[in-house]
Amino acid sequence: MERDLSWKMFFQRWPATIPKVGIVVTSLNEPIAFSSFQVSEQMVLLERDRPDTSGARSIIVPWHEITIVKLTSPIDPAQFKDMGFKPLS
């Protein structure tokens, strides 16, 4: 349950200054590249700019199925503060 809330908060706090592109890795170890996303209470809708091998352009993933999020754009570390990250002091 804690992992669910962590990923939900991460996506909900996504700053407008960071492109909504990256890769979500699911609990089945499936990497899903995305070019945009939308959130709901229980899931994230990942949108792709090209279809995957099965022809899908939109993938709906429950929060609890996300294990890793990889960001593919160069990002200034200060921008992560809006997502809840802070440097160690």
mmCIF file of the C-alpha atoms, coordinates in Angstrom:
data_MODEL
# 
_entry.id   MODEL 
# 
loop_
_atom_site.group_PDB 
_atom_site.id 
_atom_site.type_symbol 
_atom_site.label_atom_id 
_atom_site.label_alt_id 
_atom_site.label_comp_id 
_atom_site.label_asym_id 
_atom_site.label_entity_id 
_atom_site.label_seq_id 
_atom_site.pdbx_PDB_ins_code 
_atom_site.Cartn_x 
_atom_site.Cartn_y 
_atom_site.Cartn_z 
_atom_site.occupancy 
_atom_site.B_iso_or_equiv 
_atom_site.pdbx_formal_charge 
_atom_site.auth_seq_id 
_atom_site.auth_comp_id 
_atom_site.auth_asym_id 
_atom_site.auth_atom_id 
_atom_site.pdbx_PDB_model_num 
ATOM 1  C CA . MET A 1 1  ? 0.000  0.000  0.000   1.00 0.00 ? 1  MET A CA 1 
ATOM 2  C CA . GLU A 1 2  ? 2.845  2.406  0.801   1.00 0.00 ? 2  GLU A CA 1 
ATOM 3  C CA . ARG A 1 3  ? 4.378  1.882  -2.655  1.00 0.00 ? 3  ARG A CA 1 
ATOM 4  C CA . ASP A 1 4  ? 0.963  2.732  -4.189  1.00 0.00 ? 4  ASP A CA 1 
ATOM 5  C CA . LEU A 1 5  ? 0.886  6.099  -2.429  1.00 0.00 ? 5  LEU A CA 1 
ATOM 6  C CA . SER A 1 6  ? 4.516  6.851  -3.240  1.00 0.00 ? 6  SER A CA 1 
ATOM 7  C CA . TRP A 1 7  ? 4.074  6.451  -7.001  1.00 0.00 ? 7  TRP A CA 1 
ATOM 8  C CA . LYS A 1 8  ? 0.727  8.213  -6.950  1.00 0.00 ? 8  LYS A CA 1 
ATOM 9  C CA . MET A 1 9  ? 2.268  11.226 -5.179  1.00 0.00 ? 9  MET A CA 1 
ATOM 10 C CA . PHE A 1 10 ? 5.270  11.143 -7.522  1.00 0.00 ? 10 PHE A CA 1 
ATOM 11 C CA . PHE A 1 11 ? 3.109  11.392 -10.645 1.00 0.00 ? 11 PHE A CA 1 
ATOM 12 C CA . GLN A 1 12 ? 0.638  13.866 -9.116  1.00 0.00 ? 12 GLN A CA 1 
ATOM 13 C CA . ARG A 1 13 ? 3.490  16.218 -8.150  1.00 0.00 ? 13 ARG A CA 1 
ATOM 14 C CA . TRP A 1 14 ? 5.127  16.069 -11.588 1.00 0.00 ? 14 TRP A CA 1 
ATOM 15 C CA . PRO A 1 15 ? 6.263  19.670 -12.316 1.00 0.00 ? 15 PRO A CA 1 
ATOM 16 C CA . ALA A 1 16 ? 5.109  21.313 -15.546 1.00 0.00 ? 16 ALA A CA 1 
ATOM 17 C CA . THR A 1 17 ? 8.769  22.160 -16.255 1.00 0.00 ? 17 THR A CA 1 
ATOM 18 C CA . ILE A 1 18 ? 9.731  18.472 -16.555 1.00 0.00 ? 18 ILE A CA 1 
ATOM 19 C CA . PRO A 1 19 ? 8.692  16.701 -19.774 1.00 0.00 ? 19 PRO A CA 1 
ATOM 20 C CA . LYS A 1 20 ? 6.180  13.896 -19.145 1.00 0.00 ? 20 LYS A CA 1 
ATOM 21 C CA . VAL A 1 21 ? 8.393  11.265 -20.769 1.00 0.00 ? 21 VAL A CA 1 
ATOM 22 C CA . GLY A 1 22 ? 10.070 8.234  -19.325 1.00 0.00 ? 22 GLY A CA 1 
ATOM 23 C CA . ILE A 1 23 ? 9.806  4.526  -18.720 1.00 0.00 ? 23 ILE A CA 1 
ATOM 24 C CA . VAL A 1 24 ? 7.682  2.738  -16.130 1.00 0.00 ? 24 VAL A CA 1 
ATOM 25 C CA . VAL A 1 25 ? 8.797  -0.761 -15.162 1.00 0.00 ? 25 VAL A CA 1 
ATOM 26 C CA . THR A 1 26 ? 6.022  -2.986 -13.834 1.00 0.00 ? 26 THR A CA 1 
ATOM 27 C CA . SER A 1 27 ? 6.125  -5.763 -11.248 1.00 0.00 ? 27 SER A CA 1 
ATOM 28 C CA . LEU A 1 28 ? 6.244  -8.201 -14.200 1.00 0.00 ? 28 LEU A CA 1 
ATOM 29 C CA . ASN A 1 29 ? 9.518  -6.515 -15.232 1.00 0.00 ? 29 ASN A CA 1 
ATOM 30 C CA . GLU A 1 30 ? 7.844  -5.013 -18.313 1.00 0.00 ? 30 GLU A CA 1 
ATOM 31 C CA . PRO A 1 31 ? 9.295  -1.643 -19.362 1.00 0.00 ? 31 PRO A CA 1 
ATOM 32 C CA . ILE A 1 32 ? 6.667  0.762  -20.709 1.00 0.00 ? 32 ILE A CA 1 
ATOM 33 C CA . ALA A 1 33 ? 7.972  3.876  -22.462 1.00 0.00 ? 33 ALA A CA 1 
ATOM 34 C CA . PHE A 1 34 ? 5.595  6.830  -22.225 1.00 0.00 ? 34 PHE A CA 1 
ATOM 35 C CA . SER A 1 35 ? 5.350  10.273 -23.818 1.00 0.00 ? 35 SER A CA 1 
ATOM 36 C CA . SER A 1 36 ? 2.580  11.593 -21.572 1.00 0.00 ? 36 SER A CA 1 
ATOM 37 C CA . PHE A 1 37 ? 0.356  10.425 -18.731 1.00 0.00 ? 37 PHE A CA 1 
ATOM 38 C CA . GLN A 1 38 ? -2.830 11.064 -16.784 1.00 0.00 ? 38 GLN A CA 1 
ATOM 39 C CA . VAL A 1 39 ? -3.607 9.996  -13.220 1.00 0.00 ? 39 VAL A CA 1 
ATOM 40 C CA . SER A 1 40 ? -6.637 8.682  -11.366 1.00 0.00 ? 40 SER A CA 1 
ATOM 41 C CA . GLU A 1 41 ? -7.069 7.584  -7.767  1.00 0.00 ? 41 GLU A CA 1 
ATOM 42 C CA . GLN A 1 42 ? -6.154 3.961  -8.490  1.00 0.00 ? 42 GLN A CA 1 
ATOM 43 C CA . MET A 1 43 ? -4.127 4.016  -11.733 1.00 0.00 ? 43 MET A CA 1 
ATOM 44 C CA . VAL A 1 44 ? -1.959 5.903  -14.192 1.00 0.00 ? 44 VAL A CA 1 
ATOM 45 C CA . LEU A 1 45 ? -2.757 6.125  -17.904 1.00 0.00 ? 45 LEU A CA 1 
ATOM 46 C CA . LEU A 1 46 ? 0.500  6.024  -19.856 1.00 0.00 ? 46 LEU A CA 1 
ATOM 47 C CA . GLU A 1 47 ? 0.397  7.332  -23.402 1.00 0.00 ? 47 GLU A CA 1 
ATOM 48 C CA . ARG A 1 48 ? 2.885  6.287  -26.070 1.00 0.00 ? 48 ARG A CA 1 
ATOM 49 C CA . ASP A 1 49 ? 3.840  8.174  -29.233 1.00 0.00 ? 49 ASP A CA 1 
ATOM 50 C CA . ARG A 1 50 ? 4.239  4.847  -31.084 1.00 0.00 ? 50 ARG A CA 1 
ATOM 51 C CA . PRO A 1 51 ? 2.341  1.588  -30.588 1.00 0.00 ? 51 PRO A CA 1 
ATOM 52 C CA . ASP A 1 52 ? 4.022  -1.225 -28.695 1.00 0.00 ? 52 ASP A CA 1 
ATOM 53 C CA . THR A 1 53 ? 4.478  -4.711 -30.199 1.00 0.00 ? 53 THR A CA 1 
ATOM 54 C CA . SER A 1 54 ? 0.816  -5.533 -29.568 1.00 0.00 ? 54 SER A CA 1 
ATOM 55 C CA . GLY A 1 55 ? -0.386 -2.269 -31.167 1.00 0.00 ? 55 GLY A CA 1 
ATOM 56 C CA . ALA A 1 56 ? -1.281 -0.463 -27.918 1.00 0.00 ? 56 ALA A CA 1 
ATOM 57 C CA . ARG A 1 57 ? -0.721 3.286  -27.586 1.00 0.00 ? 57 ARG A CA 1 
ATOM 58 C CA . SER A 1 58 ? -2.330 3.706  -24.152 1.00 0.00 ? 58 SER A CA 1 
ATOM 59 C CA . ILE A 1 59 ? -1.577 1.526  -21.136 1.00 0.00 ? 59 ILE A CA 1 
ATOM 60 C CA . ILE A 1 60 ? -3.382 1.698  -17.800 1.00 0.00 ? 60 ILE A CA 1 
ATOM 61 C CA . VAL A 1 61 ? -1.256 0.563  -14.850 1.00 0.00 ? 61 VAL A CA 1 
ATOM 62 C CA . PRO A 1 62 ? -2.448 0.240  -11.234 1.00 0.00 ? 62 PRO A CA 1 
ATOM 63 C CA . TRP A 1 63 ? -0.192 2.130  -8.809  1.00 0.00 ? 63 TRP A CA 1 
ATOM 64 C CA . HIS A 1 64 ? 0.791  -1.070 -6.977  1.00 0.00 ? 64 HIS A CA 1 
ATOM 65 C CA . GLU A 1 65 ? 2.193  -2.595 -10.205 1.00 0.00 ? 65 GLU A CA 1 
ATOM 66 C CA . ILE A 1 66 ? 4.855  0.114  -10.656 1.00 0.00 ? 66 ILE A CA 1 
ATOM 67 C CA . THR A 1 67 ? 8.303  -0.862 -9.397  1.00 0.00 ? 67 THR A CA 1 
ATOM 68 C CA . ILE A 1 68 ? 10.592 1.675  -11.112 1.00 0.00 ? 68 ILE A CA 1 
ATOM 69 C CA . VAL A 1 69 ? 10.224 4.942  -13.020 1.00 0.00 ? 69 VAL A CA 1 
ATOM 70 C CA . LYS A 1 70 ? 13.062 5.963  -15.332 1.00 0.00 ? 70 LYS A CA 1 
ATOM 71 C CA . LEU A 1 71 ? 13.251 9.556  -16.550 1.00 0.00 ? 71 LEU A CA 1 
ATOM 72 C CA . THR A 1 72 ? 14.733 9.949  -20.001 1.00 0.00 ? 72 THR A CA 1 
ATOM 73 C CA . SER A 1 73 ? 15.037 13.758 -20.232 1.00 0.00 ? 73 SER A CA 1 
ATOM 74 C CA . PRO A 1 74 ? 17.935 15.764 -18.775 1.00 0.00 ? 74 PRO A CA 1 
ATOM 75 C CA . ILE A 1 75 ? 16.597 17.386 -15.607 1.00 0.00 ? 75 ILE A CA 1 
ATOM 76 C CA . ASP A 1 76 ? 18.022 20.032 -13.299 1.00 0.00 ? 76 ASP A CA 1 
ATOM 77 C CA . PRO A 1 77 ? 18.206 18.396 -9.837  1.00 0.00 ? 77 PRO A CA 1 
ATOM 78 C CA . ALA A 1 78 ? 16.468 21.419 -8.280  1.00 0.00 ? 78 ALA A CA 1 
ATOM 79 C CA . GLN A 1 79 ? 13.313 20.533 -10.240 1.00 0.00 ? 79 GLN A CA 1 
ATOM 80 C CA . PHE A 1 80 ? 12.906 17.349 -8.196  1.00 0.00 ? 80 PHE A CA 1 
ATOM 81 C CA . LYS A 1 81 ? 11.992 19.403 -5.101  1.00 0.00 ? 81 LYS A CA 1 
ATOM 82 C CA . ASP A 1 82 ? 8.449  19.812 -6.435  1.00 0.00 ? 82 ASP A CA 1 
ATOM 83 C CA . MET A 1 83 ? 8.204  16.009 -6.539  1.00 0.00 ? 83 MET A CA 1 
ATOM 84 C CA . GLY A 1 84 ? 9.055  15.788 -2.849  1.00 0.00 ? 84 GLY A CA 1 
ATOM 85 C CA . PHE A 1 85 ? 12.813 15.156 -3.079  1.00 0.00 ? 85 PHE A CA 1 
ATOM 86 C CA . LYS A 1 86 ? 15.370 17.066 -1.043  1.00 0.00 ? 86 LYS A CA 1 
ATOM 87 C CA . PRO A 1 87 ? 19.160 16.903 -0.724  1.00 0.00 ? 87 PRO A CA 1 
ATOM 88 C CA . LEU A 1 88 ? 20.725 15.333 2.345   1.00 0.00 ? 88 LEU A CA 1 
ATOM 89 C CA . SER A 1 89 ? 22.236 17.831 4.730   1.00 0.00 ? 89 SER A CA 1 
# 
